Amino acid sequence: MTVEEFRKLALAQPDVEERSHMDHPDFRINGKVIATLGYPNGEWAMVKLAPADQLAMVASAPNVFAPVKGKWGERGATNVRLELADAGDVRRALVCACALAARGKARSKTSS
């Protein structure tokens, strides 16, 4: 998968827009980052998953997905090795990331 293919899949998700964070392109829903490109370098992307979804993704494609090192990874930040990823892998991860962002939005509305 190329950077442009990842970008196209990310932007195909409902309500996702591209912005930039810390000199990396990122993809957001309602201001919440769900994915980035170029982290830790240009061969990788990152998708923000629930920890359970991260475990499932890593188990299903360990050569494609890996937890980000440190606390971010423990909280679900998941690296995607672009050259080994296929559209199905990335689409599944992005759908999970969008669902996580939607759950967070619903929680913040109920706590208001």
PEURBEL-V256799 format. One record per residue. N is the residue number from 1. PHI is phi in whole degrees, 0 to 359 (999 if undefined). PSI is psi in whole degrees, -180 to 180 (* if undefined). OMEGA is omega as a letter, one per 40 degrees, with the letter a starting at -180 (999 if undefined). Layout:
n->N phi->PHI psi->PSI omega->OMEGA
n->N phi->PHI psi->PSI omega->OMEGA
This chain:
n->1 phi->999 psi->141 omega->i
n->2 phi->263 psi->168 omega->i
n->3 phi->302 psi->-43 omega->a
n->4 phi->295 psi->-36 omega->i
n->5 phi->294 psi->-41 omega->i
n->6 phi->299 psi->-47 omega->i
n->7 phi->304 psi->-46 omega->a
n->8 phi->298 psi->-44 omega->i
n->9 phi->294 psi->-41 omega->i
n->10 phi->297 psi->-46 omega->a
n->11 phi->288 psi->-14 omega->i
n->12 phi->282 psi->-14 omega->i
n->13 phi->285 psi->144 omega->a
n->14 phi->302 psi->135 omega->i
n->15 phi->67 psi->13 omega->i
n->16 phi->273 psi->136 omega->i
n->17 phi->231 psi->153 omega->i
n->18 phi->265 psi->136 omega->i
n->19 phi->221 psi->-158 omega->i
n->20 phi->220 psi->144 omega->i
n->21 phi->215 psi->125 omega->i
n->22 phi->52 psi->44 omega->i
n->23 phi->65 psi->22 omega->i
n->24 phi->237 psi->139 omega->i
n->25 phi->297 psi->139 omega->i
n->26 phi->226 psi->167 omega->a
n->27 phi->234 psi->131 omega->a
n->28 phi->227 psi->154 omega->i
n->29 phi->236 psi->123 omega->a
n->30 phi->49 psi->42 omega->i
n->31 phi->82 psi->-7 omega->a
n->32 phi->265 psi->127 omega->i
n->33 phi->291 psi->128 omega->i
n->34 phi->249 psi->-20 omega->a
n->35 phi->197 psi->156 omega->i
n->36 phi->222 psi->161 omega->i
n->37 phi->249 psi->149 omega->i
n->38 phi->82 psi->22 omega->i
n->39 phi->236 psi->121 omega->e
n->40 phi->276 psi->-13 omega->i
n->41 phi->209 psi->-176 omega->a
n->42 phi->296 psi->-11 omega->i
n->43 phi->272 psi->-3 omega->a
n->44 phi->232 psi->159 omega->i
n->45 phi->232 psi->173 omega->i
n->46 phi->225 psi->139 omega->i
n->47 phi->235 psi->134 omega->a
n->48 phi->270 psi->112 omega->a
n->49 phi->242 psi->161 omega->i
n->50 phi->292 psi->148 omega->a
n->51 phi->307 psi->-38 omega->i
n->52 phi->293 psi->-39 omega->i
n->53 phi->293 psi->-38 omega->i
n->54 phi->300 psi->-48 omega->i
n->55 phi->303 psi->-44 omega->a
n->56 phi->294 psi->-42 omega->a
n->57 phi->295 psi->-45 omega->i
n->58 phi->297 psi->-41 omega->i
n->59 phi->294 psi->-37 omega->a
n->60 phi->280 psi->-27 omega->a
n->61 phi->210 psi->71 omega->a
n->62 phi->294 psi->-20 omega->i
n->63 phi->279 psi->-13 omega->a
n->64 phi->257 psi->-46 omega->a
n->65 phi->252 psi->142 omega->i
n->66 phi->209 psi->139 omega->i
n->67 phi->299 psi->140 omega->i
n->68 phi->297 psi->146 omega->a
n->69 phi->294 psi->146 omega->i
n->70 phi->84 psi->-160 omega->a
n->71 phi->297 psi->-38 omega->i
n->72 phi->301 psi->-43 omega->i
n->73 phi->294 psi->-38 omega->i
n->74 phi->297 psi->-27 omega->a
n->75 phi->267 psi->3 omega->i
n->76 phi->115 psi->-8 omega->i
n->77 phi->297 psi->125 omega->a
n->78 phi->231 psi->123 omega->i
n->79 phi->283 psi->147 omega->i
n->80 phi->237 psi->118 omega->i
n->81 phi->279 psi->105 omega->a
n->82 phi->300 psi->-43 omega->a
n->83 phi->296 psi->-22 omega->i
n->84 phi->258 psi->-9 omega->a
n->85 phi->278 psi->149 omega->i
n->86 phi->244 psi->169 omega->a
n->87 phi->301 psi->-38 omega->a
n->88 phi->297 psi->-45 omega->i
n->89 phi->302 psi->-50 omega->a
n->90 phi->292 psi->-41 omega->i
n->91 phi->300 psi->-45 omega->i
n->92 phi->301 psi->-44 omega->a
n->93 phi->295 psi->-42 omega->a
n->94 phi->293 psi->-38 omega->i
n->95 phi->298 psi->-43 omega->i
n->96 phi->296 psi->-42 omega->i
n->97 phi->296 psi->-41 omega->i
n->98 phi->294 psi->-40 omega->i
n->99 phi->296 psi->-40 omega->i
n->100 phi->298 psi->-44 omega->i
n->101 phi->297 psi->-39 omega->i
n->102 phi->294 psi->-40 omega->i
n->103 phi->297 psi->-40 omega->i
n->104 phi->296 psi->-39 omega->i
n->105 phi->294 psi->-42 omega->i
n->106 phi->296 psi->-40 omega->i
n->107 phi->296 psi->-41 omega->a
n->108 phi->291 psi->-29 omega->i
n->109 phi->289 psi->-37 omega->a
n->110 phi->284 psi->-23 omega->i
n->111 phi->270 psi->-2 omega->i
n->112 phi->280 psi->* omega->999
